[in-house]
């Protein structure tokens, strides 16, 4: 091959690789800017034809690793990579492919289920809200491929109508029933018991509670405060600690610094599942405690919206309302 009067020899495995190499060499040697741009455009177009959704997921994973919640997002990316759509070139993905992807996600067939030799586990269908979270992640990957990587000219999600995407689903409003809280406290012990009390008293998220450091916990008499440096929205906030929360924290061995809780998320989940099974409440989730705690700020403490959002960290009234599932009997008593 002759480039600007020079002979260049190179062996490539495929014709496509040879054509890409040729255009890169010609583009680099071109004196005219327009001519060089043409060769570069050829290379990008050829690469886009072989660039699959799997490739996009791999590239996005590098971007995701810089985020605070990358562990959970990594698990979600793993599921997307197992879907049939993952092997398809990005430029060939259209509305029908996305609808098929939504159906595959809803089916639950591609979820990673732990092997259980004692009994066969039934495949559970994915909830609509969960399917929507996966869909939003996929949409964002396509958006990055368009705006940041220039792998596509348009996002195929733009082809979807309003009713094509998975719905948000009904927001959870699960709160304690009867004496569940008292029975949970008896079923848990040690760090897990203190975590339960802190969840209810502070409305902290699990990630916020488990990342709490002793150097950011202050006691003042029977009360106290906890400075949260790692929050979901990225903004630090200080959470007041009630006398109940302080009493619970003081049962733990305190250091000058270091994590307050020695529990990992997996260890906490294991203890939680065992406890809720022991009290006969299999549908109760750790995150439901945030609903319970937020509601109690209004019902028991008499907080206003501004005070409650300062504790919970919610950035909008709409999100705060989703977590404040107030007891209708108490509201009726206020009406008289």
CORNOR-V471892 format. One record per backbone hydrogen bond with DSSP energy under -0.5 kcal/mol. NH is the residue of the N-H (numbers start at 1). CO is the residue of the C=O. E is the energy in kcal/mol with one decimal. If there is no record, write none. Layout:
{{NH:CO:E} {NH:CO:E}}
This chain:
{{3:1:-0.5} {3:6:-3.4} {6:3:-1.9} {8:1:-3.5} {12:10:-0.5} {18:14:-1.9} {19:15:-2.6} {20:16:-2.2} {21:17:-2.5} {22:18:-2.5} {23:19:-2.4} {24:20:-2.3} {25:21:-2.3} {26:22:-2.6} {27:23:-2.5} {28:24:-2.2} {29:25:-1.7} {30:26:-1.3} {36:32:-2.2} {37:33:-2.1} {38:34:-1.9} {39:35:-1.8} {40:36:-2.1} {41:37:-2.4} {42:38:-1.9} {43:39:-1.9} {44:40:-2.2} {45:41:-2.3} {46:42:-2.3} {47:43:-2.5} {48:44:-2.2} {49:45:-1.0} {50:46:-0.6} {50:47:-1.1} {51:47:-0.7} {52:50:-0.8} {53:88:-1.8} {54:86:-2.3} {56:52:-1.9} {57:53:-2.4} {58:54:-2.3} {59:55:-2.3} {60:56:-2.6} {61:57:-2.0} {62:58:-1.0} {63:59:-1.0} {64:60:-2.6} {65:61:-1.9} {66:63:-1.1} {67:64:-2.3} {70:67:-0.9} {73:69:-1.8} {74:70:-2.6} {75:71:-1.5} {76:72:-1.8} {77:73:-2.4} {78:74:-1.9} {79:75:-1.4} {80:76:-2.0} {81:77:-2.2} {82:78:-0.8} {82:79:-1.1} {83:79:-0.6} {83:80:-1.0} {86:83:-1.7} {87:84:-1.3} {88:85:-1.6} {90:51:-3.2} {91:48:-0.6} {92:89:-1.4} {93:90:-1.5} {94:92:-0.5} {98:94:-1.9} {99:95:-2.5} {100:96:-1.9} {101:97:-2.0} {102:98:-2.4} {103:99:-1.9} {104:100:-2.3} {105:101:-2.4} {106:102:-2.5} {107:103:-1.8} {108:104:-0.8} {108:105:-0.9} {111:108:-1.2} {113:111:-0.8} {124:122:-0.5} {126:106:-2.0} {131:127:-2.4} {132:128:-2.0} {133:129:-1.5} {134:130:-2.0} {135:131:-2.3} {136:132:-2.6} {137:133:-1.8} {138:134:-2.4} {139:135:-2.6} {140:136:-2.0} {141:137:-2.0} {142:138:-2.2} {143:139:-2.1} {144:140:-2.5} {145:141:-2.2} {146:142:-1.7} {147:143:-2.8} {148:144:-2.1} {149:144:-1.9} {151:145:-3.1} {152:145:-0.9} {156:154:-0.6} {158:155:-2.2} {159:156:-1.7} {160:157:-1.3} {164:161:-1.2} {165:161:-0.7} {180:177:-1.6} {183:179:-2.2} {184:180:-2.6} {185:181:-2.1} {186:182:-1.2} {187:183:-1.4} {188:184:-1.4} {192:189:-1.0} {193:189:-0.6} {194:190:-2.0} {195:191:-2.6} {196:192:-2.0} {197:193:-2.1} {198:194:-2.5} {199:195:-2.6} {200:196:-1.9} {201:197:-2.2} {202:198:-2.4} {203:199:-1.8} {209:205:-2.4} {210:206:-2.6} {211:207:-0.9} {212:209:-1.2} {214:258:-2.9} {216:213:-2.0} {217:214:-1.7} {218:216:-0.5} {218:225:-2.8} {220:223:-2.8} {223:220:-1.6} {224:241:-1.4} {225:218:-2.3} {226:239:-2.3} {227:216:-2.7} {228:226:-0.6} {228:237:-3.3} {229:227:-0.6} {231:229:-0.7} {234:231:-0.8} {237:228:-1.6} {239:226:-3.0} {239:237:-0.5} {241:224:-3.0} {242:240:-0.5} {246:242:-2.5} {247:243:-2.3} {248:244:-1.9} {249:245:-2.5} {250:246:-2.2} {251:248:-1.4} {252:249:-1.8} {254:252:-0.5} {260:212:-2.7} {268:264:-2.6} {269:265:-2.3} {270:266:-2.2} {271:267:-2.2} {272:268:-2.6} {273:269:-2.7} {274:270:-1.8} {275:271:-2.2} {276:272:-2.8} {277:273:-1.7} {278:274:-1.9} {279:275:-1.6} {280:277:-0.7} {281:276:-3.1} {284:281:-1.6} {288:285:-0.7} {289:285:-0.5} {289:286:-1.7} {290:287:-1.1} {291:287:-0.8} {292:288:-2.2} {293:289:-2.9} {294:290:-2.3} {295:291:-2.3} {296:292:-2.0} {297:293:-1.4} {298:294:-0.8} {298:295:-0.7} {299:295:-2.5} {300:296:-2.2} {301:296:-1.7} {303:297:-2.7} {308:304:-2.6} {309:305:-2.4} {310:306:-1.5} {311:307:-1.1} {311:308:-0.5} {312:308:-2.7} {313:309:-2.4} {320:316:-1.9} {321:317:-2.5} {322:318:-1.2} {323:319:-1.0} {323:320:-0.6} {324:320:-1.4} {325:323:-1.3} {326:324:-1.2} {331:327:-1.7} {332:328:-2.3} {333:329:-1.8} {334:330:-1.5} {335:331:-1.3} {336:332:-1.2}}
